[in-house]
Amino acid sequence: MPAAVPALSARPQPGEQGRTGRSGLVRRNAVLTACLRRPRPVALRAVGDLAPIAATGRPGARRALRATLERLPTALAQRHTPPRTSNTPPGC
């Protein structure tokens, strides 16, 4: 078992740039997940909400929109929504 040496310590020092691109990936994944699993109105709203965010120039938003649109046909082809129940609104 290694011995503790009081003179040595390790402190994480992330790079100055941090996690660039992470916010775009989170946005893209949220929209694609909505397209895969949520009712149609929710999925369409998620896609529609991303475009104005990209237009404002928020970090990663344009990249997220581009990546979302590239992957959207595949996501829609694999779409699976839970079966309708008696309390599911029409059109979902």
VMD Tcl script that builds the backbone (N, CA, C; Angstrom):
set m [mol new atoms 276]
animate dup $m
set s [atomselect $m all]
$s set {name element resname resid chain x y z} {
  {N N MET 1 A 0.851 -1.176 0.000}
  {CA C MET 1 A 0.000 0.000 0.000}
  {C C MET 1 A 0.896 1.238 0.000}
  {N N PRO 2 A 0.631 2.203 -0.897}
  {CA C PRO 2 A 1.468 3.392 -0.951}
  {C C PRO 2 A 1.307 4.246 0.314}
  {N N ALA 3 A 2.384 4.858 0.681}
  {CA C ALA 3 A 2.366 5.722 1.863}
  {C C ALA 3 A 2.018 7.144 1.440}
  {N N ALA 4 A 1.336 7.860 2.307}
  {CA C ALA 4 A 1.007 9.257 2.043}
  {C C ALA 4 A 2.228 10.118 2.315}
  {N N VAL 5 A 2.500 11.021 1.401}
  {CA C VAL 5 A 3.629 11.932 1.564}
  {C C VAL 5 A 3.058 13.334 1.703}
  {N N PRO 6 A 3.183 13.934 2.903}
  {CA C PRO 6 A 2.565 15.244 3.135}
  {C C PRO 6 A 3.063 16.341 2.201}
  {N N ALA 7 A 4.291 16.252 1.714}
  {CA C ALA 7 A 4.831 17.308 0.858}
  {C C ALA 7 A 4.244 17.262 -0.556}
  {N N LEU 8 A 3.633 16.161 -0.926}
  {CA C LEU 8 A 3.066 16.029 -2.269}
  {C C LEU 8 A 1.556 16.162 -2.214}
  {N N SER 9 A 1.031 16.911 -3.128}
  {CA C SER 9 A -0.427 16.991 -3.248}
  {C C SER 9 A -0.760 17.227 -4.720}
  {N N ALA 10 A -1.870 16.712 -5.112}
  {CA C ALA 10 A -2.320 16.870 -6.495}
  {C C ALA 10 A -3.583 17.708 -6.509}
  {N N ARG 11 A -3.578 18.709 -7.348}
  {CA C ARG 11 A -4.754 19.568 -7.484}
  {C C ARG 11 A -5.111 19.642 -8.961}
  {N N PRO 12 A -6.335 19.300 -9.288}
  {CA C PRO 12 A -6.716 19.376 -10.707}
  {C C PRO 12 A -6.716 20.819 -11.187}
  {N N GLN 13 A -6.179 21.050 -12.347}
  {CA C GLN 13 A -6.173 22.377 -12.944}
  {C C GLN 13 A -6.677 22.251 -14.373}
  {N N PRO 14 A -7.990 22.434 -14.564}
  {CA C PRO 14 A -8.523 22.299 -15.923}
  {C C PRO 14 A -7.919 23.348 -16.836}
  {N N GLY 15 A -7.907 23.034 -18.113}
  {CA C GLY 15 A -7.377 23.972 -19.094}
  {C C GLY 15 A -8.153 25.275 -19.076}
  {N N GLU 16 A -7.547 26.300 -19.608}
  {CA C GLU 16 A -8.188 27.615 -19.612}
  {C C GLU 16 A -9.476 27.624 -20.417}
  {N N GLN 17 A -9.547 26.794 -21.455}
  {CA C GLN 17 A -10.733 26.784 -22.296}
  {C C GLN 17 A -11.890 26.032 -21.654}
  {N N GLY 18 A -11.639 25.232 -20.674}
  {CA C GLY 18 A -12.711 24.471 -20.052}
  {C C GLY 18 A -13.236 23.403 -20.988}
  {N N ARG 19 A -14.531 23.194 -20.971}
  {CA C ARG 19 A -15.146 22.143 -21.789}
  {C C ARG 19 A -15.857 22.768 -22.978}
  {N N THR 20 A -15.094 23.276 -23.910}
  {CA C THR 20 A -15.701 23.916 -25.075}
  {C C THR 20 A -16.516 22.895 -25.866}
  {N N GLY 21 A -17.630 23.350 -26.364}
  {CA C GLY 21 A -18.488 22.475 -27.149}
  {C C GLY 21 A -19.479 21.672 -26.328}
  {N N ARG 22 A -19.304 21.659 -25.035}
  {CA C ARG 22 A -20.178 20.851 -24.182}
  {C C ARG 22 A -21.617 21.351 -24.223}
  {N N SER 23 A -21.824 22.668 -24.168}
  {CA C SER 23 A -23.197 23.183 -24.159}
  {C C SER 23 A -23.919 22.825 -25.452}
  {N N GLY 24 A -23.196 22.831 -26.569}
  {CA C GLY 24 A -23.814 22.445 -27.829}
  {C C GLY 24 A -24.222 20.988 -27.852}
  {N N LEU 25 A -23.385 20.132 -27.290}
  {CA C LEU 25 A -23.726 18.711 -27.221}
  {C C LEU 25 A -24.937 18.473 -26.332}
  {N N VAL 26 A -25.002 19.184 -25.234}
  {CA C VAL 26 A -26.139 19.035 -24.324}
  {C C VAL 26 A -27.422 19.469 -25.020}
  {N N ARG 27 A -27.371 20.598 -25.728}
  {CA C ARG 27 A -28.556 21.070 -26.464}
  {C C ARG 27 A -28.969 20.067 -27.541}
  {N N ARG 28 A -27.985 19.618 -28.333}
  {CA C ARG 28 A -28.280 18.663 -29.399}
  {C C ARG 28 A -28.911 17.396 -28.841}
  {N N ASN 29 A -28.328 16.856 -27.790}
  {CA C ASN 29 A -28.842 15.618 -27.210}
  {C C ASN 29 A -30.229 15.792 -26.627}
  {N N ALA 30 A -30.497 16.941 -26.028}
  {CA C ALA 30 A -31.837 17.183 -25.469}
  {C C ALA 30 A -32.890 17.189 -26.574}
  {N N VAL 31 A -32.580 17.834 -27.690}
  {CA C VAL 31 A -33.538 17.885 -28.804}
  {C C VAL 31 A -33.731 16.500 -29.414}
  {N N LEU 32 A -32.636 15.784 -29.644}
  {CA C LEU 32 A -32.759 14.456 -30.246}
  {C C LEU 32 A -33.483 13.485 -29.323}
  {N N THR 33 A -33.255 13.599 -28.026}
  {CA C THR 33 A -33.979 12.743 -27.077}
  {C C THR 33 A -35.467 13.051 -27.120}
  {N N ALA 34 A -35.806 14.330 -27.210}
  {CA C ALA 34 A -37.220 14.702 -27.323}
  {C C ALA 34 A -37.815 14.117 -28.600}
  {N N CYS 35 A -37.061 14.150 -29.681}
  {CA C CYS 35 A -37.567 13.600 -30.949}
  {C C CYS 35 A -37.751 12.091 -30.878}
  {N N LEU 36 A -36.928 11.436 -30.115}
  {CA C LEU 36 A -37.019 9.978 -30.001}
  {C C LEU 36 A -38.148 9.531 -29.081}
  {N N ARG 37 A -38.399 10.269 -28.012}
  {CA C ARG 37 A -39.245 9.729 -26.946}
  {C C ARG 37 A -40.464 10.540 -26.561}
  {N N ARG 38 A -40.494 11.787 -26.921}
  {CA C ARG 38 A -41.592 12.640 -26.454}
  {C C ARG 38 A -42.707 12.707 -27.488}
  {N N PRO 39 A -43.893 13.122 -27.088}
  {CA C PRO 39 A -44.989 13.292 -28.063}
  {C C PRO 39 A -44.594 14.295 -29.153}
  {N N ARG 40 A -45.202 14.174 -30.312}
  {CA C ARG 40 A -44.855 15.011 -31.448}
  {C C ARG 40 A -44.823 16.508 -31.141}
  {N N PRO 41 A -45.836 17.065 -30.474}
  {CA C PRO 41 A -45.790 18.513 -30.209}
  {C C PRO 41 A -44.578 18.934 -29.379}
  {N N VAL 42 A -44.204 18.120 -28.417}
  {CA C VAL 42 A -43.039 18.433 -27.584}
  {C C VAL 42 A -41.765 18.347 -28.415}
  {N N ALA 43 A -41.661 17.324 -29.253}
  {CA C ALA 43 A -40.481 17.152 -30.097}
  {C C ALA 43 A -40.337 18.311 -31.082}
  {N N LEU 44 A -41.429 18.688 -31.725}
  {CA C LEU 44 A -41.385 19.807 -32.669}
  {C C LEU 44 A -41.019 21.112 -31.978}
  {N N ARG 45 A -41.533 21.318 -30.789}
  {CA C ARG 45 A -41.211 22.529 -30.028}
  {C C ARG 45 A -39.723 22.555 -29.672}
  {N N ALA 46 A -39.162 21.400 -29.325}
  {CA C ALA 46 A -37.738 21.336 -28.972}
  {C C ALA 46 A -36.869 21.724 -30.166}
  {N N VAL 47 A -37.230 21.232 -31.350}
  {CA C VAL 47 A -36.473 21.587 -32.554}
  {C C VAL 47 A -36.663 23.072 -32.855}
  {N N GLY 48 A -37.897 23.537 -32.778}
  {CA C GLY 48 A -38.203 24.938 -33.067}
  {C C GLY 48 A -37.571 25.907 -32.094}
  {N N ASP 49 A -37.396 25.500 -30.853}
  {CA C ASP 49 A -36.783 26.382 -29.849}
  {C C ASP 49 A -35.280 26.544 -30.057}
  {N N LEU 50 A -34.655 25.595 -30.712}
  {CA C LEU 50 A -33.208 25.656 -30.890}
  {C C LEU 50 A -32.810 26.693 -31.946}
  {N N ALA 51 A -33.618 26.885 -32.976}
  {CA C ALA 51 A -33.266 27.808 -34.058}
  {C C ALA 51 A -33.087 29.253 -33.573}
  {N N PRO 52 A -34.009 29.814 -32.795}
  {CA C PRO 52 A -33.796 31.190 -32.326}
  {C C PRO 52 A -32.591 31.313 -31.392}
  {N N ILE 53 A -32.327 30.269 -30.637}
  {CA C ILE 53 A -31.156 30.300 -29.756}
  {C C ILE 53 A -29.890 30.355 -30.610}
  {N N ALA 54 A -29.857 29.589 -31.693}
  {CA C ALA 54 A -28.703 29.606 -32.596}
  {C C ALA 54 A -28.558 30.971 -33.258}
  {N N ALA 55 A -29.676 31.609 -33.566}
  {CA C ALA 55 A -29.634 32.924 -34.221}
  {C C ALA 55 A -29.059 34.000 -33.304}
  {N N THR 56 A -29.188 33.833 -31.998}
  {CA C THR 56 A -28.655 34.829 -31.064}
  {C C THR 56 A -27.154 34.716 -30.897}
  {N N GLY 57 A -26.573 33.622 -31.388}
  {CA C GLY 57 A -25.130 33.459 -31.301}
  {C C GLY 57 A -24.643 32.915 -29.982}
  {N N ARG 58 A -25.513 32.278 -29.219}
  {CA C ARG 58 A -25.055 31.665 -27.962}
  {C C ARG 58 A -23.984 30.627 -28.255}
  {N N PRO 59 A -23.015 30.488 -27.351}
  {CA C PRO 59 A -21.922 29.546 -27.597}
  {C C PRO 59 A -22.432 28.132 -27.869}
  {N N GLY 60 A -21.995 27.573 -28.966}
  {CA C GLY 60 A -22.325 26.196 -29.307}
  {C C GLY 60 A -23.704 25.991 -29.900}
  {N N ALA 61 A -24.550 27.016 -29.907}
  {CA C ALA 61 A -25.926 26.826 -30.359}
  {C C ALA 61 A -26.000 26.570 -31.866}
  {N N ARG 62 A -25.204 27.284 -32.656}
  {CA C ARG 62 A -25.226 27.045 -34.106}
  {C C ARG 62 A -24.720 25.650 -34.432}
  {N N ARG 63 A -23.661 25.273 -33.760}
  {CA C ARG 63 A -23.118 23.924 -33.965}
  {C C ARG 63 A -24.139 22.882 -33.536}
  {N N ALA 64 A -24.845 23.148 -32.433}
  {CA C ALA 64 A -25.869 22.212 -31.952}
  {C C ALA 64 A -27.002 22.091 -32.967}
  {N N LEU 65 A -27.420 23.219 -33.547}
  {CA C LEU 65 A -28.490 23.186 -34.542}
  {C C LEU 65 A -28.048 22.397 -35.768}
  {N N ARG 66 A -26.838 22.658 -36.239}
  {CA C ARG 66 A -26.321 21.940 -37.403}
  {C C ARG 66 A -26.251 20.440 -37.126}
  {N N ALA 67 A -25.703 20.077 -35.974}
  {CA C ALA 67 A -25.572 18.658 -35.618}
  {C C ALA 67 A -26.942 18.011 -35.435}
  {N N THR 68 A -27.878 18.762 -34.882}
  {CA C THR 68 A -29.237 18.235 -34.691}
  {C C THR 68 A -29.889 17.954 -36.043}
  {N N LEU 69 A -29.790 18.919 -36.958}
  {CA C LEU 69 A -30.411 18.740 -38.271}
  {C C LEU 69 A -29.760 17.608 -39.060}
  {N N GLU 70 A -28.446 17.403 -38.868}
  {CA C GLU 70 A -27.776 16.289 -39.534}
  {C C GLU 70 A -28.274 14.940 -39.016}
  {N N ARG 71 A -28.555 14.872 -37.726}
  {CA C ARG 71 A -28.945 13.600 -37.108}
  {C C ARG 71 A -30.456 13.397 -37.023}
  {N N LEU 72 A -31.213 14.431 -37.324}
  {CA C LEU 72 A -32.671 14.373 -37.169}
  {C C LEU 72 A -33.333 13.269 -37.998}
  {N N PRO 73 A -32.980 13.071 -39.271}
  {CA C PRO 73 A -33.640 11.992 -40.026}
  {C C PRO 73 A -33.455 10.618 -39.374}
  {N N THR 74 A -32.263 10.348 -38.865}
  {CA C THR 74 A -32.015 9.060 -38.207}
  {C C THR 74 A -32.828 8.953 -36.931}
  {N N ALA 75 A -32.879 10.040 -36.167}
  {CA C ALA 75 A -33.642 10.022 -34.914}
  {C C ALA 75 A -35.124 9.787 -35.193}
  {N N LEU 76 A -35.650 10.444 -36.217}
  {CA C LEU 76 A -37.074 10.272 -36.538}
  {C C LEU 76 A -37.366 8.863 -37.034}
  {N N ALA 77 A -36.407 8.256 -37.738}
  {CA C ALA 77 A -36.588 6.882 -38.216}
  {C C ALA 77 A -36.610 5.893 -37.054}
  {N N GLN 78 A -35.946 6.237 -35.967}
  {CA C GLN 78 A -35.877 5.352 -34.807}
  {C C GLN 78 A -36.861 5.762 -33.712}
  {N N ARG 79 A -37.727 6.692 -34.028}
  {CA C ARG 79 A -38.661 7.244 -33.045}
  {C C ARG 79 A -39.512 6.151 -32.403}
  {N N HIS 80 A -39.632 6.235 -31.102}
  {CA C HIS 80 A -40.485 5.316 -30.349}
  {C C HIS 80 A -41.167 6.107 -29.248}
  {N N THR 81 A -42.473 6.111 -29.276}
  {CA C THR 81 A -43.214 6.779 -28.205}
  {C C THR 81 A -44.000 5.726 -27.448}
  {N N PRO 82 A -44.249 5.977 -26.190}
  {CA C PRO 82 A -45.034 5.020 -25.414}
  {C C PRO 82 A -46.433 4.876 -26.015}
  {N N PRO 83 A -47.071 3.725 -25.803}
  {CA C PRO 83 A -48.422 3.542 -26.334}
  {C C PRO 83 A -49.393 4.547 -25.736}
  {N N ARG 84 A -50.393 4.896 -26.533}
  {CA C ARG 84 A -51.419 5.850 -26.061}
  {C C ARG 84 A -52.203 5.233 -24.904}
  {N N THR 85 A -52.555 6.060 -23.980}
  {CA C THR 85 A -53.442 5.662 -22.889}
  {C C THR 85 A -54.726 6.468 -22.991}
  {N N SER 86 A -55.651 6.190 -22.134}
  {CA C SER 86 A -56.940 6.882 -22.200}
  {C C SER 86 A -56.790 8.366 -21.897}
  {N N ASN 87 A -55.725 8.783 -21.196}
  {CA C ASN 87 A -55.566 10.195 -20.870}
  {C C ASN 87 A -54.540 10.897 -21.770}
  {N N THR 88 A -54.105 10.234 -22.864}
  {CA C THR 88 A -53.180 10.854 -23.802}
  {C C THR 88 A -53.968 11.790 -24.714}
  {N N PRO 89 A -53.546 13.045 -24.837}
  {CA C PRO 89 A -54.278 13.972 -25.712}
  {C C PRO 89 A -54.201 13.523 -27.160}
  {N N PRO 90 A -55.214 13.839 -27.967}
  {CA C PRO 90 A -55.203 13.474 -29.387}
  {C C PRO 90 A -54.023 14.135 -30.100}
  {N N GLY 91 A -53.480 13.451 -31.106}
  {CA C GLY 91 A -52.381 14.003 -31.891}
  {C C GLY 91 A -51.004 13.739 -31.306}
  {N N CYS 92 A -50.951 13.054 -30.196}
  {CA C CYS 92 A -49.644 12.779 -29.566}
  {C C CYS 92 A -49.221 11.359 -29.826}
}
mol reanalyze $m
mol bondsrecalc $m
mol representation Tube
mol addrep $m
